[in-house]
Structures are given as C-alpha cells and as structure tokens.
Amino acid sequence: MDTFIQQIINGLVLGSMYALVALGYTMVYGVLNLINFAHGDVLMIGAMVGITILKIVQSVAPDLPGIVKLGIAIIGAIPVCILVNVIIERVAYRRLRNAPRLAPLITAIGVSILLQTFAMMIWGRNPIPFPQVMPAEPFTIGGALISPTQVMLLVLATAAMLALVLLVERTRMGRAMRATAENPRVAGLMGVDSNKVIVMTFAIGAALAAVAGVMWGANYASAQFAMGFVPGLKAFSAAVLGGIGNIYGAMVGGILLGIIESLGAGYIGDLTGGFLGSHYQDIFAFVVLIIVLTLRPSGIMGERVADRA
C-alpha cells in the first residue's frame, strides 16, 4: 500500500506539470487550430531564467526563505516566457493563420530548434544544477514521502489551474476567448478583437509554462537547453488524451498521464525486474494514449471546440 500511495503522489506531481503545459497547447489549438510545438521550449526558457534569477537572489539576499526565493524566480520567469511566446506568435504564426496546416507545423518545429539553439548559446550545452533553496527533509503521508518542493508544486499547479478556469468562465476576456474558439468570424462581428484574444492566449499559456518550467527544474534539480522536448511531447499527448481544445480535458489528461507513468514504472518495472522500469516509463503512457485514441479519437472528454464555418 505504501508503494501505491508513493506512486500516486509521484504521478500527481508529474501530472501537474504536464497539465500546466498541456493547457498551453489546448488553448492555442482551441483558438487557432494550431499545434505550437515550440511550447515545450518555453518551459525550458522558464527553467533557465528561473535558475539565473535564483543565482542572483542567492548572491544578493542569501538569508531569504527558500519559498520566497522560488517565488521570486517564478515571478521573474513569467514575463520573460510571455515575451518569448508573444514574439513567436507575432513573428512566426500570425502570417500563417490562413496557410495550409503543414506550414505552421513546420514553422513550429523550426521555432523549437531556434529556441534551443539560443538557449545553448546563452546557458551552454551542459546541464545546469538547480540551486537547492527548499528544505530537503520530506514529509511522510501514509508511509509515502513527499518533498516540500513537490508540495509547493502541487499547490501552485492547483492554484494556476483554478485561476485559469475562473478567467475563462467568469471574465470578459474568457468569454472573448470562448467566442473566438467557437467561431472567430462571428466573434469579430460581435466586436471581439481576435488578435488581442490570440495574444492573450499565448501569454497565458506562456505563464503556465513558466511556472511548470521553474518547478520542473526545482523538482529534478537541473535544467539544460534541450529539456523541453520530452515534457512538451508528453504534455501534447496529455492534451490529446484528455481531448484537445478542452481545458478540463488538458488537466485530466495531464494528471492521468503522470499517474499512468508512475504506476507503470513502479509496478510493471518491479514485475519485470527493472527491465521496464523508470527508463522505459514513456512506453506505458503512449500505449494508453494509443488505446484511448483507438477507442475514442476525440479523447477522454471529447473536443468542445465546434467546427468552424
């Protein structure tokens, strides 16, 4: 039972990060019908900027509590990631909105490679250790262990997802986003500025990716220029698993994918003597994804975005 609880905790931590990034994918797809494959690298930018800010804070104010330092790193990484994502939208995607779907896809892959190259030039090729600012002593829950960093990650992820739901469901901008996703032409006739909505969508997705990036680096204690590829691919899979275009589906898909990976690596890895352990945890997630999409191509929660006229 202790092992089960431990794997569930690990899955919730991992799935929370997947969900934050998956929300960026699903919001952009809902508004633009575009898959922004550079989104995983925005997570990487957030982690790298977070490390840089933490090093500065450590040297200027070493006596600050760890949670404050991590909060400063996240607050500092968010505007940088927003700026990067807004520039990506303005320079790479805006002119391709009416282009054949293959053109934005190839452009997104090119932007991803470009971001990785810039990050390699700025921060170098080697992994950078993430400063240890949070206490290392874990808490015990039902025989399972969870670190203070993981607790903070779960709290931040939950707060960010709740804030996003409130924004989309209860605010004027949220209504504009839903209207643009439903039918951009009709939304425009009703006075909705589609360009403003799209920029806001990219900005919100970048902010969530920044939080995920800093916490990813803190959880795994390192970051490097190519770290965004696998989390980005997993988060995209989570969005598809939950039903791309549906923000609730992205959350459910991310959490579910994290739990599947953790349970698969923990239990099936033990049954196979470690042969299918943590190094092969991707297998479990993608096998389940294939099964779900075979039985329900629209994902677990279906796609709430209507076909456009």
C-alpha positions in Angstrom: 0.0 0.0 0.0 2.9 2.4 0.8 4.2 1.8 -2.7 0.8 2.6 -4.2 0.5 5.8 -2.3 4.1 6.8 -3.2 3.4 6.2 -6.9 0.2 8.2 -6.8 2.0 11.1 -5.2 4.7 10.9 -7.8 2.1 10.7 -10.5 0.2 13.8 -9.2 3.4 15.8 -9.1 4.5 14.8 -12.6 0.9 15.1 -14.0 0.5 18.6 -12.5 3.5 19.8 -14.6 2.2 18.0 -17.7 -1.3 19.6 -17.2 0.2 23.1 -16.9 2.0 22.7 -20.2 -0.9 20.9 -21.9 -3.2 23.8 -21.1 -1.0 26.0 -23.3 -1.3 23.5 -26.2 -5.0 23.1 -25.8 -5.8 26.9 -25.5 -3.8 27.7 -28.6 -5.4 24.9 -30.6 -8.9 25.9 -29.4 -8.4 29.5 -30.6 -6.2 29.0 -33.7 -6.5 25.2 -34.6 -2.7 25.4 -34.4 -0.3 23.0 -32.5 2.5 25.1 -31.1 5.3 22.5 -30.9 7.7 25.2 -29.6 5.6 25.3 -26.3 7.8 22.8 -24.6 10.8 25.0 -25.2 9.0 27.9 -23.5 9.0 25.6 -20.4 12.8 25.3 -20.9 13.2 29.1 -21.1 11.3 29.4 -17.8 13.6 26.9 -16.1 16.7 28.6 -17.4 15.6 32.1 -16.4 14.5 30.8 -13.1 18.0 29.4 -12.4 19.6 32.7 -13.4 17.3 34.7 -11.1 17.8 32.3 -8.2 21.6 32.6 -8.5 21.2 36.4 -8.4 18.9 36.3 -5.4 21.2 33.8 -3.7 24.1 36.2 -4.0 22.2 39.4 -3.1 19.9 38.1 -0.4 21.1 34.7 0.8 19.1 34.8 4.0 15.6 34.9 2.4 13.4 31.9 3.0 13.6 29.3 0.2 9.9 29.6 -0.7 10.4 33.3 -1.2 13.4 32.8 -3.5 11.5 30.2 -5.5 8.5 32.6 -5.7 10.8 35.4 -7.0 12.2 33.1 -9.6 8.8 32.1 -10.8 7.6 35.8 -10.9 10.7 36.7 -12.8 10.4 33.9 -15.3 6.7 34.5 -16.2 7.2 37.9 -18.1 10.2 36.5 -19.9 8.3 33.5 -21.1 5.3 35.7 -22.0 7.5 38.0 -24.1 9.1 35.0 -25.9 5.7 33.4 -26.7 4.1 36.7 -27.8 7.1 37.3 -30.2 6.7 33.7 -31.5 3.1 34.4 -32.3 3.7 37.7 -33.9 6.7 36.7 -36.0 6.2 33.1 -36.8 2.5 32.3 -36.7 0.4 35.4 -37.4 1.1 35.4 -41.1 0.4 31.7 -41.4 -3.1 31.7 -39.9 -4.8 31.0 -43.3 -1.9 28.9 -44.7 -2.1 25.2 -45.2 -1.8 23.3 -41.9 1.6 21.9 -42.8 3.2 25.3 -42.9 2.5 26.3 -39.2 3.6 22.8 -38.1 7.0 23.1 -39.9 7.4 26.6 -38.6 6.7 25.5 -35.0 9.4 22.8 -35.3 11.8 25.4 -36.6 11.0 27.8 -33.8 11.6 25.0 -31.3 15.1 24.3 -32.8 15.8 28.1 -32.8 14.9 28.5 -29.1 17.1 25.5 -28.2 20.0 27.0 -30.1 19.6 30.4 -28.5 19.4 28.7 -25.0 22.5 26.7 -25.8 24.4 29.9 -26.8 23.3 31.7 -23.6 23.5 29.0 -20.9 25.8 26.4 -22.6 25.4 22.8 -23.6 25.9 21.1 -20.2 23.1 20.6 -17.6 22.9 23.4 -15.0 22.3 22.4 -11.4 19.2 24.0 -9.9 20.0 25.8 -6.6 18.7 23.9 -3.6 16.6 26.6 -1.9 13.8 24.5 -0.4 14.3 22.1 2.6 15.3 18.6 1.6 13.6 16.9 4.5 10.5 15.2 3.1 7.1 14.8 4.7 5.5 11.4 5.4 2.0 10.7 4.2 0.7 7.2 4.8 4.2 5.7 4.6 5.0 7.6 1.4 7.4 10.6 1.1 6.8 14.0 -0.5 9.3 16.8 -0.5 8.5 20.5 0.3 9.3 21.3 -3.3 6.7 18.8 -4.5 4.1 20.2 -2.1 4.7 23.7 -3.4 4.5 22.4 -7.0 1.1 20.8 -6.3 -0.2 23.9 -4.6 1.0 26.2 -7.4 -0.4 24.0 -10.1 -3.7 23.7 -8.4 -3.9 27.5 -7.9 -2.9 28.2 -11.5 -5.5 25.8 -12.9 -8.2 27.2 -10.7 -7.3 30.7 -11.8 -7.4 29.7 -15.4 -10.9 28.2 -15.0 -12.1 31.3 -13.3 -10.6 33.5 -16.1 -12.1 31.5 -18.9 -15.5 31.0 -17.3 -16.1 34.3 -15.4 -14.3 37.2 -17.1 -14.8 39.3 -20.2 -11.6 38.1 -21.7 -12.6 34.5 -21.1 -15.9 35.0 -22.9 -13.9 36.5 -25.8 -11.6 33.5 -25.9 -14.5 31.1 -25.9 -16.3 33.1 -28.6 -13.1 33.2 -30.8 -12.7 29.5 -30.3 -16.3 28.8 -31.3 -16.2 31.0 -34.5 -13.7 33.8 -35.0 -15.6 35.5 -37.8 -18.8 35.8 -35.8 -16.8 36.8 -32.7 -15.2 39.6 -34.8 -18.7 40.8 -35.9 -19.7 41.0 -32.3 -16.8 43.3 -31.6 -14.2 40.8 -30.3 -10.6 41.7 -31.2 -9.3 38.3 -32.4 -5.6 39.5 -32.4 -5.9 40.6 -28.8 -7.5 37.3 -27.8 -4.8 35.3 -29.6 -2.0 37.3 -28.0 -3.6 36.8 -24.5 -4.0 33.1 -25.2 -0.3 32.8 -26.0 0.6 34.9 -22.9 -1.5 32.8 -20.5 0.0 29.6 -21.9 3.5 31.0 -21.5 2.8 32.0 -17.9 1.7 28.5 -17.1 4.7 27.0 -18.9 7.0 29.3 -16.9 5.6 28.0 -13.6 5.9 24.4 -14.8 9.5 25.1 -16.0 10.8 26.5 -12.8 9.1 23.8 -10.7 10.4 21.1 -13.2 13.9 22.4 -12.6 13.4 22.5 -8.8 11.9 19.0 -8.7 14.7 17.4 -10.8 17.5 19.7 -9.6 18.8 20.5 -13.0 18.0 22.1 -16.4 19.5 22.2 -19.9 18.8 23.6 -23.3 17.1 20.5 -24.7 15.0 19.7 -21.6 11.7 21.0 -23.1 11.3 18.4 -25.9 10.2 15.4 -23.9 7.9 17.3 -21.4 6.4 19.2 -24.4 5.7 15.9 -26.3 4.2 14.4 -23.1 2.1 17.5 -22.5 0.8 17.4 -26.1 -0.1 13.8 -25.6 -1.9 14.7 -22.4 -3.9 17.4 -24.2 -4.8 14.8 -26.9 -5.6 12.2 -24.3 -8.0 14.5 -22.5 -9.5 16.0 -25.6 -7.5 18.8 -27.3 -9.4 22.1 -27.3 -10.9 21.3 -23.9 -9.1 22.9 -20.9 -10.7 20.5 -18.5 -9.5 17.6 -20.7 -6.0 19.0 -20.6 -6.0 19.0 -16.8 -7.5 15.5 -16.6 -5.1 14.2 -19.4 -2.0 15.6 -17.7 -2.9 14.2 -14.3 -3.8 10.8 -15.7 -0.7 10.6 -17.9 1.5 11.3 -14.8 -0.2 8.7 -12.7 0.0 6.1 -15.5 3.7 6.7 -15.9 4.4 6.5 -12.2 2.3 3.4 -11.6 3.7 1.7 -14.7 7.3 2.5 -13.8 6.7 1.4 -10.2 4.7 -1.8 -10.5 5.4 -3.2 -14.0 9.1 -2.2 -13.5 9.2 -4.4 -10.4 7.4 -7.3 -12.1 10.0 -7.3 -14.9 13.0 -7.0 -12.6 13.5 -3.4 -13.6 13.6 -4.1 -17.4 10.6 -1.9 -17.9 11.3 0.5 -15.1 11.7 4.2 -15.0 13.9 4.3 -18.0 11.0 3.0 -20.1 8.1 4.8 -18.4 7.3 6.5 -21.7 6.1 3.2 -23.0 3.2 3.0 -20.6 1.9 6.5 -21.3 2.0 6.2 -25.0 0.4 2.7 -25.0 -2.5 4.0 -23.0 -2.7 7.0 -25.4 -2.9 4.7 -28.4 -5.6 2.6 -26.8 -7.7 5.6 -25.8 -7.4 7.3 -29.3 -8.3 4.0 -31.0 -11.4 3.6 -28.9 -12.2 7.4 -28.6 -10.4 9.5 -31.2 -11.7 12.8 -29.7 -10.0 12.0 -26.3 -11.5 11.2 -22.9 -13.6 14.3 -22.6 -14.1 15.0 -26.3 -13.4 18.2 -28.1 -15.6 21.2 -27.1 -14.5 23.4 -29.9 -17.0 23.4 -32.7 -16.1 23.0 -36.3 -15.5 26.4 -37.9 -17.5 27.8 -40.7 
